Amino acid sequence: MSELSLAERDLIARIDPAPMLEQVLAWSAINTGTRNLAGLARQAGVLADCFAALPGEVTLEEAAPVEAVTGDGRSVAIAHGRHLVLRVRPQANRRFLLTGHMDTVFPPDHPFQATRWLDGDTLNGPGVADMKGGIAVILAALTAFEASPAAAGIGYDVLINADEETGSLSSAPLIAGLAAGKAAALTFEPSALPDGTLAGARPGSGNYSVVIHGRSAHAGRNPQDGRNAIVAAAHLVLALTELAGPEVSVNPAKIEGGSANNVVPDLAIVRFNVRPREEAAAARFAAALPDVIARIAAAHDVHAHLHGAISRPPKPLSEAAEALFHLVRDCGAALGQTIGWQATGGVCDGNNIAACGVPVVDTMGVRGGAIHSGDEFLIVPSLGERARLAALVLHRLSGDLS
C-alpha cells in the first residue's frame, strides 16, 4: 500500500518541525559526553519532562555495573548515567520498542560544544544528528501517533540510554528486557548516508583488553632475569592479526605500559576491537582467542589476563527484518521519500535488539553526517521528514490501514 488514507494524512499533518528544531538546539547545548554524569543527569531530567507529555510512566533506570581496565592494569567499576524509559500500555497485545541515546562522544573539555548554521538547511553541532535529532523525531512521531485512533490498541516502550557511544554495556540488560516480546523495533540513529539510506545488515563488535604481567629487571645488568611485557604484547598483536579474515576484522588499537629505558617492563596492556560478520565467526573467534593468549604467555613466560567480550552480536537481515524494511520503504514512497538500505560496518543498539529475535530498523533518525567529529551536521528538513515517516510506520504496524 503506497497511497495515504485520510487517517494517515491527518496523522502526518500533526507533525510540526519548528519545536523539533528548538529541542535539538536546546539539547545540543547540554554536554552529554558518556562520562559527563552531571550533563547526562541534566539531559535526562529535560527529556523526562518532554516524554511525560505522552501517556504511560517515565522512569530513570539505574545503570548496570560495568568494569574497565585502567592504564595500570587494574579492573575498576565505571559509573554511567541513568537511562530513560517510557512504558505505554504495557498490557496491550501488540507492542513495539523505540530506542535512542542521549550521550555523545564529546566530553566537556572537547572544543566542539556549540551549534552553527552552515547554510539555511544545515546545522553543525555536537549530537545534532547522533542523536539528539533522533530523539526529537521519536517524540514528535509518538505525539502524532497518540492522536490517532489506532494508538489505543497498541503499546510501546521507549528507551533513551546514556551509554550507547561506549557500547551500551550498562544498558544491555535493559535493552534485552525491553525487547522481549516486541513485535518490532525502531532505533533512531542517523541515516547511514545523508540521502536517507538506512543501515541494513551490520557486523558484531567486541572490545577487549589483555593485561600482561612480566618481570622487571635492569636492562643493562641482568636483562635475562626480566620478562619483557612489551615484547610479549607486540607478539600478541601479531598473533591477533592472524585471527583476522574475511569474516572477522581485528583492530589492535593500543599498547600501554613500560617505564624507563633502562628497565625491562613488567606490565603491558593490549586493547583491540573485533568485528565478526556472522554469529558463527564470532563464536570461532571467541573460542580461539584464549588459546592464542595462552600460547603467547607461555612463550614469553608472562601472565596474561583477558577482559572483554563481543558485546554487539552480528545483525544479519532476517526475513522478519526485511519485511519491516519493506514496510518502511513503502511508507517512504507514500510520503514522497525514496528509502533504500545497505550493509554497513558500524554497530549500534539495533544489534542488541536483533539478537533478541526482534525485527528492527535502526537508522530511523535524521539525515546528516560527519558524526563523531567536529563537522557533524544535521539536514534540518529531515526532522519533519523522519517524524512523518516514523509516525506512518507506527500507524501501519498497528494494522489500521483506514
Backbone hydrogen bonds, N-H to C=O, Kabsch-Sander energy under -0.5 kcal/mol:
donor,donor_aa,acceptor,acceptor_aa,energy
7,A,402,S,-0.8
9,R,5,S,-2.4
10,D,6,L,-2.2
11,L,7,A,-2.0
12,I,8,E,-2.5
13,A,9,R,-1.5
14,R,10,D,-0.6
14,R,11,L,-1.2
15,I,12,I,-1.4
20,M,16,D,-0.7
21,L,17,P,-2.1
22,E,18,A,-1.8
23,Q,19,P,-2.2
24,V,20,M,-2.3
25,L,21,L,-2.5
26,A,22,E,-2.2
27,W,23,Q,-3.2
28,S,24,V,-2.5
29,A,25,L,-0.9
30,I,27,W,-1.4
31,N,29,A,-0.6
34,T,104,T,-1.5
36,N,33,G,-2.5
37,L,35,R,-1.5
40,L,36,N,-2.4
41,A,37,L,-2.2
42,R,38,A,-2.1
43,Q,39,G,-2.6
44,A,40,L,-2.9
45,G,41,A,-2.0
46,V,42,R,-2.0
47,L,43,Q,-2.8
48,A,44,A,-2.5
49,D,45,G,-1.7
50,C,46,V,-1.8
51,F,47,L,-3.0
52,A,48,A,-1.2
53,A,50,C,-1.3
54,L,51,F,-1.6
57,E,87,R,-1.9
59,T,85,V,-2.9
61,E,59,T,-0.6
61,E,83,H,-3.6
64,A,170,S,-2.5
68,A,76,V,-2.5
70,T,68,A,-0.5
70,T,74,R,-3.1
73,G,70,T,-1.8
76,V,68,A,-2.8
76,V,74,R,-0.6
78,I,66,V,-2.9
83,H,61,E,-2.6
84,L,160,I,-2.3
85,V,59,T,-2.8
86,L,158,V,-2.4
87,R,57,E,-2.2
88,V,86,L,-0.5
88,V,156,Y,-2.8
92,A,89,R,-1.9
94,R,153,G,-0.6
95,R,93,N,-0.5
96,F,155,G,-1.8
97,L,184,A,-1.6
98,L,157,D,-2.5
99,T,186,L,-2.1
100,G,159,L,-2.5
102,M,161,N,-2.8
103,D,161,N,-0.7
104,T,32,T,-2.1
110,H,107,P,-1.9
113,Q,111,P,-1.2
116,R,124,N,-2.5
118,L,122,T,-2.7
119,D,122,T,-1.3
122,T,119,D,-0.7
123,L,121,D,-0.5
123,L,378,L,-2.6
124,N,116,R,-3.1
125,G,376,E,-1.3
128,V,125,G,-1.3
131,M,129,A,-0.6
132,K,127,G,-2.9
133,G,127,G,-0.7
133,G,128,V,-0.6
135,I,131,M,-1.8
136,A,132,K,-1.8
137,V,133,G,-1.7
138,I,134,G,-2.2
139,L,135,I,-2.4
140,A,136,A,-2.3
141,A,137,V,-2.7
142,L,138,I,-2.5
143,T,139,L,-2.1
144,A,140,A,-2.2
145,F,141,A,-2.5
146,E,142,L,-2.5
147,A,143,T,-0.6
147,A,144,A,-1.0
148,S,145,F,-2.0
151,A,148,S,-1.6
152,A,149,P,-1.0
153,G,150,A,-0.8
154,I,151,A,-1.9
155,G,94,R,-2.4
156,Y,88,V,-2.0
157,D,96,F,-2.2
158,V,86,L,-2.6
159,L,98,L,-2.4
160,I,84,L,-2.6
161,N,100,G,-2.1
161,N,159,L,-0.5
166,T,163,D,-1.2
167,G,164,E,-1.9
168,S,163,D,-2.6
172,A,168,S,-1.2
175,I,171,S,-2.7
176,A,172,A,-2.4
177,G,173,P,-2.1
178,L,174,L,-2.5
179,A,175,I,-2.3
180,A,176,A,-1.3
182,K,179,A,-2.2
183,A,95,R,-2.9
184,A,95,R,-0.6
185,A,359,P,-2.0
186,L,97,L,-2.5
187,T,361,V,-2.5
188,F,99,T,-2.2
189,E,362,D,-1.0
191,S,366,V,-2.4
192,A,197,T,-2.0
193,L,197,T,-1.1
196,G,193,L,-2.3
198,L,340,G,-3.3
200,G,342,Q,-3.3
202,R,315,K,-2.3
204,G,276,P,-3.6
205,S,312,R,-2.5
206,G,274,V,-1.9
207,N,309,A,-1.0
208,Y,272,F,-2.8
209,S,307,H,-2.6
210,V,270,V,-2.5
211,V,209,S,-0.5
211,V,305,H,-2.6
212,I,210,V,-0.6
212,I,268,A,-3.4
213,H,211,V,-0.5
213,H,303,H,-3.2
214,G,212,I,-0.6
214,G,266,D,-2.4
215,R,227,R,-1.9
219,A,262,N,-2.7
222,N,218,H,-1.0
225,D,222,N,-1.8
226,G,223,P,-1.5
227,R,215,R,-2.6
229,A,227,R,-0.7
229,A,265,P,-2.7
232,A,228,N,-1.9
233,A,229,A,-2.3
234,A,230,I,-2.4
235,H,231,V,-2.2
236,L,232,A,-2.1
237,V,233,A,-2.3
238,L,234,A,-1.8
239,A,235,H,-2.2
240,L,236,L,-2.6
241,T,237,V,-1.9
242,E,238,L,-0.9
243,L,239,A,-0.5
243,L,240,L,-1.5
244,A,241,T,-0.9
245,G,248,V,-3.2
248,V,245,G,-0.6
249,S,275,R,-1.4
251,N,273,N,-3.4
253,A,251,N,-0.6
253,A,271,R,-2.4
254,K,271,R,-1.7
256,E,269,I,-2.5
258,G,267,L,-1.4
263,V,260,A,-1.7
264,V,217,A,-2.9
268,A,212,I,-2.0
269,I,256,E,-2.4
270,V,210,V,-2.4
271,R,254,K,-2.8
271,R,269,I,-0.6
272,F,208,Y,-1.9
273,N,251,N,-1.9
274,V,206,G,-2.3
275,R,249,S,-2.3
277,R,247,E,-3.1
282,A,278,E,-2.0
283,A,279,E,-2.4
284,R,280,A,-2.2
285,F,281,A,-2.3
286,A,282,A,-2.6
287,A,283,A,-1.9
288,A,284,R,-2.0
289,L,285,F,-2.3
292,V,288,A,-1.8
293,I,289,L,-2.3
294,A,290,P,-2.5
295,R,291,D,-2.3
296,I,292,V,-2.2
297,A,293,I,-2.5
298,A,294,A,-2.3
299,A,295,R,-2.1
300,H,296,I,-1.6
301,D,297,A,-0.7
301,D,298,A,-0.6
302,V,297,A,-2.2
303,H,213,H,-2.6
305,H,211,V,-2.4
307,H,209,S,-2.7
309,A,207,N,-0.9
311,S,205,S,-0.9
311,S,309,A,-1.0
312,R,205,S,-2.5
315,K,202,R,-2.8
318,S,316,P,-0.9
322,E,318,S,-2.6
323,A,319,E,-2.2
324,L,320,A,-1.7
325,F,321,A,-2.5
326,H,322,E,-2.4
327,L,323,A,-1.9
328,V,324,L,-2.4
329,R,325,F,-2.7
330,D,326,H,-2.6
331,C,327,L,-2.4
332,G,328,V,-2.5
333,A,329,R,-2.4
334,A,330,D,-2.0
335,L,331,C,-1.1
335,L,332,G,-0.6
336,G,333,A,-1.3
337,Q,332,G,-3.6
339,I,337,Q,-0.7
340,G,338,T,-0.5
342,Q,198,L,-2.0
344,T,201,A,-2.2
351,N,348,C,-1.6
352,N,348,C,-0.7
353,I,349,D,-2.2
354,A,350,G,-2.7
355,A,351,N,-1.8
356,C,353,I,-1.5
357,G,354,A,-2.1
358,V,353,I,-1.2
361,V,185,A,-1.6
362,D,360,V,-0.5
364,M,187,T,-2.6
365,G,189,E,-2.5
369,G,377,F,-1.8
373,S,370,A,-0.8
376,E,373,S,-1.8
377,F,369,G,-2.4
378,L,123,L,-2.8
379,I,367,R,-2.6
380,V,121,D,-2.5
380,V,378,L,-1.0
382,S,379,I,-2.2
383,L,380,V,-2.1
385,E,381,P,-1.7
386,R,382,S,-2.9
387,A,383,L,-1.8
388,R,384,G,-2.5
389,L,385,E,-2.1
390,A,386,R,-2.7
391,A,387,A,-2.4
392,L,388,R,-2.2
393,V,389,L,-2.5
394,L,390,A,-2.5
395,H,391,A,-2.1
396,R,392,L,-2.5
397,L,393,V,-2.5
398,S,394,L,-1.4
399,G,396,R,-1.2
400,D,395,H,-1.0
401,L,399,G,-0.9
